[in-house]
């Protein structure tokens, strides 16, 4: 009888890509992939450790999987597994603990656990990792856009972040492997590829002095048949002149950059170990928009960081309001055990963080609406993600979600003209 495997993913787009790679490995070994809500022989949980909530959800999924089938092997991987392997190994039902490397062996480890009845724990010292774990996608995900992971690890050591301790040092995917994977994805029918990584802007630093993110992007474009390339999140100081030139010269690169700001005040930026000043970030945005006028710039903001006084928060609000942003993700600071900021004095009360997140969130909504309004009456091209009941949904190169009435095939491009801003993005008419 064919064995069944189910997957659950928490966290970032890198985790999503890694889950899809592991799904392909199980499929190659003859497993049937089923929903996580169904009974399965194997439950794979790709965990997140960015916030305490992510860790809590990871534990809940482990317990849920064991309840659904106590005889199943529960395999736990990802950042939380790397950070708290002992905690996870002790949880009832867990048969495999992997962490953030050795995922290419997951089927082997699951089957060893099945045969022996013993927990397989291969979590090691991630700081000793020195090569990129290259696991190609073997199954086409049910999406119109494909993520392509090209980089692993981070050495920024922002004081609030656990990720450098769970992902280890920088490791870059070779350019040739990137080109080959992009070719396979394009031949598989994907028209948009999204470059992802833990510290994407650091791509190539571990390879040679003259290879950077622009070279990775060029490798995708050189693969042929790729109609859109989107750059994932990267640090503002890592937008190199070479990358900006490519952004200007090749129309296939989406005019959207996600540049995490994290804090809008120099006192907090310094405490976070962020390597720029608020004025430098603002000047960069002005320069980028001068070079690429229709560029959409989005960002991340953390509120309630230790030492963020009422006065600093008010100044941050004014500063962020002055920035030409197309959107923001707002997060209340999450105290992470094992990070320097966890022991900082002047921790902000949860109720205050919640109120500040609400106010910054209101500003984020206003920014997104104002930017979306600049596209009213202008023809834009969307990549159709779904079409159901006569309603089309897709994304512009600037990452604005668009809805329209009509019929279109998923995965195709369509020209539309936005007519109004809605809570879901833009409402448009098909040209």
TORFI-504988 format. One record per residue (C-alpha): residue number from 1; residue in three letters; z, y, x. Coordinates in steps of 0.2 Angstrom, whole numbers. Example, Ala and Ser with C-alpha at 12.3 -4.5 7.8 and 13.67 -1.06 7.14 Angstrom:
TORFI-504988
+-----+-----+-------+-------+-------+
|   n | res |     w |     v |     u |
+-----+-----+-------+-------+-------+
|   1 | ALA |    39 |   -22 |    62 |
|   2 | SER |    36 |    -5 |    68 |
+-----+-----+-------+-------+-------+
//
This chain:
TORFI-504988
+-----+-----+-------+-------+-------+
|   n | res |     w |     v |     u |
+-----+-----+-------+-------+-------+
|   1 | UNK |     0 |     0 |     0 |
|   2 | UNK |    -5 |    17 |     7 |
|   3 | UNK |    10 |    27 |    13 |
|   4 | UNK |    13 |    45 |     6 |
|   5 | UNK |    18 |    60 |    15 |
|   6 | UNK |    24 |    77 |     8 |
|   7 | UNK |    26 |    94 |    17 |
|   8 | UNK |    36 |   110 |    14 |
|   9 | UNK |    34 |   125 |    25 |
|  10 | UNK |    45 |   140 |    27 |
|  11 | UNK |    42 |   156 |    37 |
|  12 | UNK |    27 |   163 |    45 |
|  13 | UNK |     8 |   160 |    46 |
|  14 | UNK |    11 |   151 |    62 |
|  15 | UNK |    22 |   139 |    53 |
|  16 | UNK |     8 |   137 |    40 |
|  17 | UNK |    -5 |   133 |    53 |
|  18 | UNK |     6 |   121 |    62 |
|  19 | UNK |    10 |   112 |    45 |
|  20 | UNK |    -9 |   110 |    42 |
|  21 | UNK |   -11 |   103 |    59 |
|  22 | UNK |     2 |    90 |    56 |
|  23 | UNK |    -5 |    86 |    38 |
|  24 | UNK |   -21 |    82 |    47 |
|  25 | UNK |   -12 |    70 |    59 |
|  26 | UNK |    -5 |    60 |    45 |
|  27 | UNK |   -21 |    60 |    35 |
|  28 | UNK |   -30 |    53 |    51 |
|  29 | UNK |   -17 |    39 |    51 |
|  30 | UNK |   -21 |    34 |    34 |
|  31 | UNK |    -7 |    43 |    24 |
|  32 | UNK |   -10 |    50 |     7 |
|  33 | UNK |    -4 |    68 |     6 |
|  34 | UNK |     6 |    72 |   -10 |
|  35 | UNK |    15 |    87 |   -17 |
|  36 | UNK |    33 |    90 |   -11 |
|  37 | UNK |    39 |    87 |   -29 |
|  38 | UNK |    33 |    69 |   -29 |
|  39 | UNK |    40 |    54 |   -22 |
|  40 | UNK |    34 |    50 |    -4 |
|  41 | UNK |    38 |    39 |    10 |
|  42 | UNK |    39 |    54 |    22 |
|  43 | UNK |    45 |    72 |    19 |
|  44 | UNK |    40 |    84 |    33 |
|  45 | UNK |    50 |   100 |    32 |
|  46 | UNK |    44 |   114 |    44 |
|  47 | UNK |    59 |   126 |    45 |
|  48 | UNK |    62 |   144 |    48 |
|  49 | UNK |    76 |   152 |    58 |
|  50 | UNK |    71 |   171 |    57 |
|  51 | UNK |    85 |   174 |    44 |
|  52 | UNK |   100 |   166 |    37 |
|  53 | UNK |    91 |   164 |    21 |
|  54 | UNK |    77 |   154 |    30 |
|  55 | UNK |    90 |   142 |    37 |
|  56 | UNK |    99 |   140 |    20 |
|  57 | UNK |    82 |   136 |    12 |
|  58 | UNK |    78 |   123 |    26 |
|  59 | UNK |    94 |   114 |    22 |
|  60 | UNK |    91 |   114 |     4 |
|  61 | UNK |    74 |   106 |     6 |
|  62 | UNK |    81 |    93 |    17 |
|  63 | UNK |    94 |    88 |     4 |
|  64 | UNK |    81 |    89 |   -10 |
|  65 | UNK |    69 |    77 |    -1 |
|  66 | UNK |    83 |    65 |     2 |
|  67 | UNK |    88 |    65 |   -17 |
|  68 | UNK |    70 |    62 |   -22 |
|  69 | UNK |    69 |    46 |   -11 |
|  70 | UNK |    84 |    41 |    -2 |
|  71 | UNK |    73 |    28 |     7 |
|  72 | UNK |    61 |    40 |    14 |
|  73 | UNK |    60 |    47 |    31 |
|  74 | UNK |    64 |    66 |    32 |
|  75 | UNK |    56 |    74 |    47 |
|  76 | UNK |    62 |    91 |    51 |
|  77 | UNK |    53 |   102 |    63 |
|  78 | UNK |    51 |   121 |    67 |
|  79 | UNK |    63 |   135 |    73 |
|  80 | UNK |    78 |   130 |    64 |
|  81 | UNK |    77 |   112 |    70 |
|  82 | UNK |    75 |   119 |    88 |
|  83 | UNK |    90 |   130 |    86 |
|  84 | UNK |   102 |   118 |    77 |
|  85 | UNK |    96 |   101 |    81 |
|  86 | UNK |   114 |    93 |    80 |
|  87 | UNK |   117 |   101 |    63 |
|  88 | UNK |   101 |    94 |    56 |
|  89 | UNK |   103 |    77 |    64 |
|  90 | UNK |   119 |    75 |    56 |
|  91 | UNK |   112 |    78 |    38 |
|  92 | UNK |   110 |    63 |    27 |
|  93 | UNK |    93 |    56 |    26 |
|  94 | UNK |    86 |    65 |    42 |
|  95 | UNK |    76 |    52 |    52 |
|  96 | UNK |    66 |    63 |    64 |
|  97 | UNK |    70 |    80 |    72 |
|  98 | UNK |    56 |    88 |    82 |
|  99 | UNK |    59 |   107 |    85 |
| 100 | UNK |    45 |   118 |    91 |
| 101 | UNK |    35 |   106 |   102 |
| 102 | UNK |    30 |    87 |   102 |
| 103 | UNK |    23 |    90 |    85 |
| 104 | UNK |     8 |    80 |    91 |
| 105 | UNK |    19 |    65 |    91 |
| 106 | UNK |    26 |    67 |    73 |
| 107 | UNK |    17 |    52 |    66 |
| 108 | UNK |    22 |    41 |    80 |
| 109 | UNK |    40 |    47 |    79 |
| 110 | UNK |    41 |    44 |    60 |
| 111 | UNK |    34 |    26 |    62 |
| 112 | UNK |    47 |    23 |    75 |
| 113 | UNK |    61 |    29 |    64 |
| 114 | UNK |    54 |    18 |    50 |
| 115 | UNK |    53 |     2 |    61 |
| 116 | UNK |    70 |     5 |    70 |
| 117 | UNK |    80 |    13 |    57 |
| 118 | UNK |    86 |    25 |    70 |
| 119 | UNK |    85 |    44 |    70 |
| 120 | UNK |    72 |    50 |    82 |
| 121 | UNK |    77 |    66 |    90 |
| 122 | UNK |    65 |    74 |   103 |
| 123 | UNK |    72 |    92 |   104 |
| 124 | UNK |    73 |    97 |   122 |
| 125 | UNK |    75 |   113 |   132 |
| 126 | UNK |    61 |   124 |   125 |
| 127 | UNK |    63 |   136 |   140 |
| 128 | UNK |    55 |   122 |   150 |
| 129 | UNK |    39 |   122 |   140 |
| 130 | UNK |    24 |   127 |   150 |
| 131 | UNK |     8 |   122 |   141 |
| 132 | UNK |     1 |   127 |   124 |
| 133 | UNK |     2 |   112 |   112 |
| 134 | UNK |   -16 |   111 |   106 |
| 135 | UNK |   -17 |   101 |    89 |
| 136 | UNK |   -34 |   105 |    81 |
| 137 | UNK |   -36 |   106 |    62 |
| 138 | UNK |   -43 |    90 |    56 |
| 139 | UNK |   -42 |    93 |    38 |
| 140 | UNK |   -49 |   109 |    29 |
| 141 | UNK |   -35 |   118 |    20 |
| 142 | UNK |   -38 |   123 |     2 |
| 143 | UNK |   -40 |   141 |     6 |
| 144 | UNK |   -55 |   153 |     9 |
| 145 | UNK |   -47 |   160 |    25 |
| 146 | UNK |   -42 |   149 |    40 |
| 147 | UNK |   -28 |   153 |    52 |
| 148 | UNK |   -31 |   149 |    70 |
| 149 | UNK |   -16 |   148 |    82 |
| 150 | UNK |   -20 |   154 |    99 |
| 151 | UNK |    -3 |   158 |   107 |
| 152 | UNK |    15 |   152 |   107 |
| 153 | UNK |    32 |   159 |   113 |
| 154 | UNK |    39 |   176 |   116 |
| 155 | UNK |    48 |   185 |   130 |
| 156 | UNK |    52 |   201 |   121 |
| 157 | UNK |    70 |   197 |   117 |
| 158 | UNK |    73 |   210 |   104 |
| 159 | UNK |    92 |   210 |   101 |
| 160 | UNK |    91 |   204 |    83 |
| 161 | UNK |    78 |   190 |    85 |
| 162 | UNK |    82 |   172 |    88 |
| 163 | UNK |    63 |   167 |    90 |
| 164 | UNK |    62 |   168 |   109 |
| 165 | UNK |    76 |   155 |   110 |
| 166 | UNK |    67 |   144 |    98 |
| 167 | UNK |    49 |   146 |   104 |
| 168 | UNK |    52 |   147 |   122 |
| 169 | UNK |    40 |   156 |   135 |
| 170 | UNK |    23 |   162 |   133 |
| 171 | UNK |     9 |   149 |   132 |
| 172 | UNK |    -9 |   153 |   128 |
| 173 | UNK |   -23 |   142 |   121 |
| 174 | UNK |   -38 |   141 |   133 |
| 175 | UNK |   -52 |   152 |   128 |
| 176 | UNK |   -64 |   137 |   127 |
| 177 | UNK |   -52 |   128 |   115 |
| 178 | UNK |   -52 |   144 |   104 |
| 179 | UNK |   -71 |   145 |   103 |
| 180 | UNK |   -72 |   126 |    99 |
| 181 | UNK |   -59 |   127 |    85 |
| 182 | UNK |   -68 |   143 |    78 |
| 183 | UNK |   -84 |   134 |    78 |
| 184 | UNK |   -77 |   119 |    68 |
| 185 | UNK |   -69 |   131 |    56 |
| 186 | UNK |   -85 |   140 |    53 |
| 187 | UNK |   -95 |   124 |    51 |
| 188 | UNK |   -81 |   119 |    39 |
| 189 | UNK |   -86 |   133 |    27 |
| 190 | UNK |   -73 |   146 |    32 |
| 191 | UNK |   -80 |   164 |    32 |
| 192 | UNK |   -64 |   172 |    38 |
| 193 | UNK |   -53 |   167 |    53 |
| 194 | UNK |   -36 |   174 |    56 |
| 195 | UNK |   -29 |   174 |    73 |
| 196 | UNK |   -10 |   170 |    74 |
| 197 | UNK |     3 |   168 |    87 |
| 198 | UNK |    22 |   171 |    90 |
| 199 | UNK |    18 |   185 |   102 |
| 200 | UNK |     0 |   187 |    98 |
| 201 | UNK |    -3 |   203 |   109 |
| 202 | UNK |     4 |   194 |   124 |
| 203 | UNK |   -11 |   181 |   123 |
| 204 | UNK |   -18 |   177 |   141 |
| 205 | UNK |    -3 |   184 |   151 |
| 206 | UNK |     1 |   166 |   157 |
| 207 | UNK |   -18 |   162 |   161 |
| 208 | UNK |   -25 |   176 |   172 |
| 209 | UNK |   -23 |   194 |   174 |
| 210 | UNK |   -40 |   199 |   166 |
| 211 | UNK |   -39 |   189 |   150 |
| 212 | UNK |   -31 |   196 |   135 |
| 213 | UNK |   -32 |   196 |   116 |
| 214 | UNK |   -49 |   204 |   115 |
| 215 | UNK |   -56 |   190 |   125 |
| 216 | UNK |   -48 |   178 |   112 |
| 217 | UNK |   -56 |   188 |    98 |
| 218 | UNK |   -73 |   188 |   107 |
| 219 | UNK |   -72 |   169 |   109 |
| 220 | UNK |   -71 |   167 |    90 |
| 221 | UNK |   -85 |   180 |    87 |
| 222 | UNK |   -96 |   171 |   100 |
| 223 | UNK |   -93 |   154 |    91 |
| 224 | UNK |  -106 |   160 |    78 |
| 225 | UNK |  -106 |   159 |    59 |
| 226 | UNK |   -89 |   168 |    58 |
| 227 | UNK |   -92 |   182 |    46 |
| 228 | UNK |   -74 |   190 |    47 |
| 229 | UNK |   -61 |   190 |    60 |
| 230 | UNK |   -43 |   196 |    56 |
| 231 | UNK |   -30 |   200 |    69 |
| 232 | UNK |   -13 |   195 |    65 |
| 233 | UNK |     3 |   204 |    69 |
| 234 | UNK |     5 |   212 |    86 |
| 235 | UNK |    15 |   225 |    95 |
| 236 | UNK |     9 |   243 |    94 |
| 237 | UNK |     9 |   244 |   113 |
| 238 | UNK |    -2 |   229 |   115 |
| 239 | UNK |   -17 |   237 |   106 |
| 240 | UNK |   -27 |   238 |   122 |
| 241 | UNK |   -43 |   249 |   125 |
| 242 | UNK |   -53 |   233 |   126 |
| 243 | UNK |   -47 |   227 |   109 |
| 244 | UNK |   -49 |   244 |   101 |
| 245 | UNK |   -67 |   245 |   108 |
| 246 | UNK |   -71 |   228 |   100 |
| 247 | UNK |   -63 |   234 |    84 |
| 248 | UNK |   -75 |   249 |    83 |
| 249 | UNK |   -91 |   240 |    89 |
| 250 | UNK |   -91 |   223 |    80 |
| 251 | UNK |   -91 |   225 |    61 |
| 252 | UNK |   -85 |   207 |    58 |
| 253 | UNK |   -67 |   212 |    64 |
| 254 | UNK |   -57 |   217 |    49 |
| 255 | UNK |   -51 |   235 |    50 |
| 256 | UNK |   -33 |   231 |    47 |
| 257 | UNK |   -19 |   230 |    60 |
| 258 | UNK |    -1 |   225 |    57 |
| 259 | UNK |    10 |   234 |    70 |
| 260 | UNK |    29 |   231 |    67 |
| 261 | UNK |    38 |   247 |    69 |
| 262 | UNK |    55 |   239 |    65 |
| 263 | UNK |    65 |   255 |    66 |
| 264 | UNK |    61 |   274 |    65 |
| 265 | UNK |    74 |   281 |    76 |
| 266 | UNK |    75 |   280 |    95 |
| 267 | UNK |    94 |   276 |    95 |
| 268 | UNK |    90 |   260 |    84 |
| 269 | UNK |    74 |   256 |    94 |
| 270 | UNK |    84 |   256 |   110 |
| 271 | UNK |    98 |   245 |   103 |
| 272 | UNK |    85 |   233 |    97 |
| 273 | UNK |    77 |   233 |   114 |
| 274 | UNK |    60 |   239 |   107 |
| 275 | UNK |    50 |   246 |   121 |
| 276 | UNK |    43 |   262 |   114 |
| 277 | UNK |    49 |   278 |   106 |
| 278 | UNK |    46 |   283 |    88 |
| 279 | UNK |    35 |   298 |    94 |
| 280 | UNK |    24 |   286 |   104 |
| 281 | UNK |    22 |   275 |    89 |
| 282 | UNK |    17 |   290 |    78 |
| 283 | UNK |     5 |   296 |    92 |
| 284 | UNK |    -3 |   279 |    93 |
| 285 | UNK |    -7 |   278 |    74 |
| 286 | UNK |   -15 |   295 |    75 |
| 287 | UNK |   -26 |   289 |    89 |
| 288 | UNK |   -31 |   273 |    81 |
| 289 | UNK |   -36 |   282 |    65 |
| 290 | UNK |   -46 |   295 |    75 |
| 291 | UNK |   -56 |   280 |    83 |
| 292 | UNK |   -57 |   270 |    67 |
| 293 | UNK |   -55 |   281 |    52 |
| 294 | UNK |   -55 |   267 |    39 |
| 295 | UNK |   -42 |   257 |    48 |
| 296 | UNK |   -27 |   251 |    37 |
| 297 | UNK |   -11 |   250 |    47 |
| 298 | UNK |     4 |   241 |    40 |
| 299 | UNK |    21 |   238 |    47 |
| 300 | UNK |    38 |   230 |    46 |
| 301 | UNK |    54 |   239 |    45 |
| 302 | UNK |    72 |   233 |    47 |
| 303 | UNK |    86 |   243 |    38 |
| 304 | UNK |   105 |   241 |    41 |
| 305 | UNK |   104 |   237 |    59 |
| 306 | UNK |   121 |   239 |    68 |
| 307 | UNK |   124 |   257 |    72 |
| 308 | UNK |   112 |   264 |    59 |
| 309 | UNK |   122 |   278 |    51 |
| 310 | UNK |   118 |   287 |    35 |
| 311 | UNK |   111 |   301 |    45 |
| 312 | UNK |   100 |   290 |    56 |
| 313 | UNK |    94 |   281 |    40 |
| 314 | UNK |    89 |   297 |    32 |
| 315 | UNK |    80 |   303 |    47 |
| 316 | UNK |    71 |   286 |    47 |
| 317 | UNK |    65 |   288 |    29 |
| 318 | UNK |    58 |   305 |    33 |
| 319 | UNK |    50 |   299 |    49 |
| 320 | UNK |    42 |   284 |    40 |
| 321 | UNK |    36 |   295 |    26 |
| 322 | UNK |    26 |   305 |    39 |
| 323 | UNK |    17 |   290 |    45 |
| 324 | UNK |    -1 |   286 |    39 |
| 325 | UNK |     3 |   268 |    33 |
| 326 | UNK |    -6 |   257 |    21 |
| 327 | UNK |     9 |   246 |    18 |
| 328 | UNK |    26 |   240 |    24 |
| 329 | UNK |    37 |   225 |    23 |
| 330 | UNK |    55 |   230 |    22 |
| 331 | UNK |    69 |   218 |    28 |
| 332 | UNK |    88 |   221 |    28 |
| 333 | UNK |    95 |   216 |    45 |
| 334 | UNK |   101 |   198 |    46 |
| 335 | UNK |   114 |   194 |    58 |
| 336 | UNK |   108 |   179 |    69 |
| 337 | UNK |   121 |   169 |    79 |
| 338 | UNK |   116 |   168 |    97 |
| 339 | UNK |   108 |   185 |    98 |
| 340 | UNK |   115 |   200 |   106 |
| 341 | UNK |   115 |   211 |    90 |
| 342 | UNK |   126 |   199 |    81 |
| 343 | UNK |   141 |   204 |    92 |
| 344 | UNK |   137 |   223 |    91 |
| 345 | UNK |   150 |   234 |    84 |
| 346 | UNK |   147 |   245 |    69 |
| 347 | UNK |   139 |   231 |    58 |
| 348 | UNK |   133 |   239 |    42 |
| 349 | UNK |   140 |   233 |    25 |
| 350 | UNK |   129 |   221 |    15 |
| 351 | UNK |   130 |   233 |     0 |
| 352 | UNK |   124 |   247 |    11 |
| 353 | UNK |   109 |   237 |    18 |
| 354 | UNK |   104 |   232 |     0 |
| 355 | UNK |   104 |   250 |    -5 |
| 356 | UNK |    94 |   255 |    10 |
| 357 | UNK |    82 |   241 |     8 |
| 358 | UNK |    79 |   247 |   -10 |
| 359 | UNK |    76 |   265 |    -5 |
| 360 | UNK |    64 |   260 |     9 |
| 361 | UNK |    55 |   248 |    -3 |
| 362 | UNK |    52 |   262 |   -15 |
| 363 | UNK |    44 |   271 |    -1 |
| 364 | UNK |    34 |   256 |     4 |
| 365 | UNK |    27 |   255 |   -14 |
| 366 | UNK |    22 |   273 |   -14 |
| 367 | UNK |    13 |   271 |     3 |
| 368 | UNK |     3 |   256 |    -3 |
| 369 | UNK |    -2 |   264 |   -19 |
| 370 | UNK |    -7 |   281 |   -10 |
| 371 | UNK |   -18 |   271 |     2 |
| 372 | UNK |   -25 |   260 |   -11 |
| 373 | UNK |   -30 |   276 |   -21 |
| 374 | UNK |   -41 |   282 |    -6 |
| 375 | UNK |   -53 |   267 |   -10 |
| 376 | UNK |   -56 |   272 |   -29 |
| 377 | UNK |   -74 |   274 |   -32 |
| 378 | UNK |   -80 |   267 |   -16 |
| 379 | UNK |   -90 |   251 |   -14 |
| 380 | UNK |   -80 |   238 |    -4 |
| 381 | UNK |   -84 |   220 |     0 |
| 382 | UNK |   -71 |   207 |    -4 |
| 383 | UNK |   -70 |   188 |     1 |
| 384 | UNK |   -67 |   179 |   -16 |
| 385 | UNK |   -52 |   169 |   -15 |
| 386 | UNK |   -52 |   162 |   -33 |
| 387 | UNK |   -61 |   164 |   -49 |
| 388 | UNK |   -53 |   158 |   -65 |
| 389 | UNK |   -56 |   162 |   -83 |
| 390 | UNK |   -68 |   175 |   -79 |
| 391 | UNK |   -57 |   184 |   -67 |
| 392 | UNK |   -61 |   187 |   -49 |
| 393 | UNK |   -48 |   189 |   -35 |
| 394 | UNK |   -51 |   193 |   -17 |
| 395 | UNK |   -47 |   203 |    -1 |
| 396 | UNK |   -55 |   218 |     7 |
| 397 | UNK |   -56 |   219 |    26 |
| 398 | UNK |   -42 |   231 |    25 |
| 399 | UNK |   -31 |   218 |    16 |
| 400 | UNK |   -31 |   226 |    -1 |
| 401 | UNK |   -30 |   213 |   -15 |
| 402 | UNK |   -44 |   216 |   -28 |
| 403 | UNK |   -46 |   210 |   -46 |
| 404 | UNK |   -62 |   211 |   -56 |
| 405 | UNK |   -70 |   203 |   -72 |
| 406 | UNK |   -84 |   191 |   -69 |
| 407 | UNK |   -90 |   175 |   -61 |
| 408 | UNK |   -91 |   171 |   -42 |
| 409 | UNK |   -90 |   156 |   -31 |
| 410 | UNK |   -74 |   155 |   -21 |
| 411 | UNK |   -77 |   158 |    -2 |
| 412 | UNK |   -92 |   170 |    -5 |
| 413 | UNK |   -93 |   189 |    -2 |
| 414 | UNK |   -95 |   201 |   -17 |
| 415 | UNK |   -97 |   220 |   -18 |
| 416 | UNK |   -86 |   229 |   -30 |
| 417 | UNK |   -81 |   246 |   -34 |
| 418 | UNK |   -62 |   249 |   -37 |
| 419 | UNK |   -58 |   259 |   -53 |
| 420 | UNK |   -39 |   260 |   -53 |
| 421 | UNK |   -23 |   255 |   -44 |
| 422 | UNK |   -12 |   241 |   -52 |
| 423 | UNK |     4 |   233 |   -47 |
| 424 | UNK |    -7 |   219 |   -40 |
| 425 | UNK |   -18 |   230 |   -30 |
| 426 | UNK |   -35 |   237 |   -36 |
| 427 | UNK |   -45 |   234 |   -52 |
| 428 | UNK |   -63 |   234 |   -49 |
| 429 | UNK |   -80 |   232 |   -57 |
| 430 | UNK |   -93 |   220 |   -49 |
| 431 | UNK |  -109 |   230 |   -42 |
+-----+-----+-------+-------+-------+
//
